[in-house]
Amino acid sequence: MSDDDLNKRIAKAQAEIDARERPKYMGTGKGMGVGFRMASDFAAAVIVGVILGLGIDALFKVSPWGVLICLMLGFLAGVRNVVATASKANRDAAGVSPDKGEGDGA
């Protein structure tokens, strides 16, 4: 057995190992992307709520009620966005199509 033949066999075995391991690493990056999206959606909803609340306070002179109410609404909108994104990610991971429900019997 020559060195070239041995090197080719090693390279082929390494390529097969890399092909098996690659999906594990690729899934991690996608999960991080979904996590960053959920965090930014939540933060954006809260920030928009605070800004709208400040505008309502300045416009109607009802300080601090505009900020408090809009902050709560922004928090609720952020939680709703995170739950919707997580549900979609779970459906995608499970392979369930979005037009068919899990319990519709079809």
BELFEN-V341044 format. One record per pair of residues at least 4 apart in sequence whose ideal C-beta (glycine too) atoms are under 8 Angstrom apart, sorted by the first residue. I is the first residue (numbers start at 0). J is the second residue. D is the distance in Angstrom with one decimal. If there is no record, write none. Layout:
i=[I	I]
j=[J	J]
d=[D	D]
This chain:
i=[0	0	1	2	3	4	5	6	7	8	9	10	11	12	13	14	15	16	17	20	21	22	23	24	25	26	27	28	29	30	31	32	33	33	33	33	34	35	36	36	37	37	37	37	37	38	39	40	40	40	40	40	41	41	41	41	41	42	42	43	43	44	44	44	44	44	44	45	45	45	45	45	46	46	47	47	48	48	48	48	48	48	48	48	49	49	49	49	49	50	51	51	51	51	52	52	52	52	52	52	52	53	53	53	54	54	55	55	55	55	55	56	56	56	56	56	56	56	59	61	62	63	64	65	66	67	68	69	70	71	72	73	74	75	76	77	78	79	80	81	82	83	84	85	86	87	87	88	89	90	90	95	95	99	99]
j=[4	5	5	6	7	8	9	10	11	12	13	14	15	16	17	18	19	20	21	24	25	26	27	28	29	30	31	32	33	34	35	36	37	84	85	88	38	39	40	84	41	80	81	84	85	42	43	44	77	80	81	84	45	77	78	80	81	46	77	47	77	48	73	74	76	77	80	49	70	73	74	77	50	73	51	73	52	69	70	71	72	73	74	76	53	66	69	70	73	54	55	65	69	73	56	65	66	67	68	69	70	57	65	66	58	65	59	61	65	66	69	60	61	62	63	64	65	66	65	65	66	67	68	69	70	71	72	73	74	75	76	77	78	79	80	81	82	83	84	85	86	87	88	89	90	91	97	92	93	95	97	99	101	103	105]
d=[5.4	6.0	7.1	6.1	6.4	6.5	6.3	6.2	6.3	6.3	6.2	6.4	6.7	6.5	6.3	6.3	6.7	6.2	6.1	6.7	6.1	6.2	7.2	7.3	6.8	6.3	6.5	6.5	6.5	6.3	6.3	6.3	6.4	6.6	8.0	5.1	6.4	6.2	6.1	6.2	6.3	7.5	4.7	5.1	6.8	6.3	6.0	6.5	6.6	4.2	6.5	6.6	6.6	3.8	7.2	6.5	5.4	6.1	7.4	6.2	7.6	6.4	4.9	7.4	4.3	3.6	6.0	6.5	7.0	4.5	5.8	5.4	6.4	7.3	6.2	5.9	6.2	4.4	5.1	7.6	5.5	2.0	6.9	7.1	6.4	6.3	6.7	5.6	6.6	6.6	6.3	7.8	4.7	7.7	6.3	4.4	3.5	7.0	6.7	3.2	5.9	6.3	7.1	5.9	6.0	7.6	5.9	6.8	3.3	7.9	6.5	7.3	5.9	4.3	6.8	7.4	4.0	5.8	6.9	5.4	7.3	5.6	6.0	6.0	5.8	6.6	6.4	6.1	6.4	6.4	6.3	6.2	6.5	6.3	6.4	6.4	6.3	6.3	6.3	6.2	6.2	6.4	6.3	6.3	6.4	6.3	7.6	6.3	6.2	4.7	6.3	6.9	6.4	6.5	6.3]
